[in-house]
Amino acid sequence: MVDRRDKIDIPELCDTHNPENAARDLEKGPRQPFLSIWFRCCHVYGRLKRNKEQTKYIGRCPKCGARVQALIGPNGTSQRLFEAY
């Protein structure tokens, strides 16, 4: 049985019931994988995007520009939210 409390539906972002929205999402192409990250340096959230070689996720703090990277490996994690110190 599926617990519906864990699911959030935001029609403006993922409305597959409306053919216009579904077609618009397809035109954008495939979505690039990312990790969500909490930058403790400036107390803001940001994203790390996967590099072209698919060996790591890279990004910067949106406020101060501090660089962060997370390596991709065979024994990694399925976790999607991290903190950067």
Beta strands, then each sheet from edge to edge (+ up, - down):
strand 1: 34-39
strand 2: 44-50
strand 3: 56-60
strand 4: 67-71
strand 5: 81-84
sheet 1: 4+ 3- 2+ 1- 5-
end
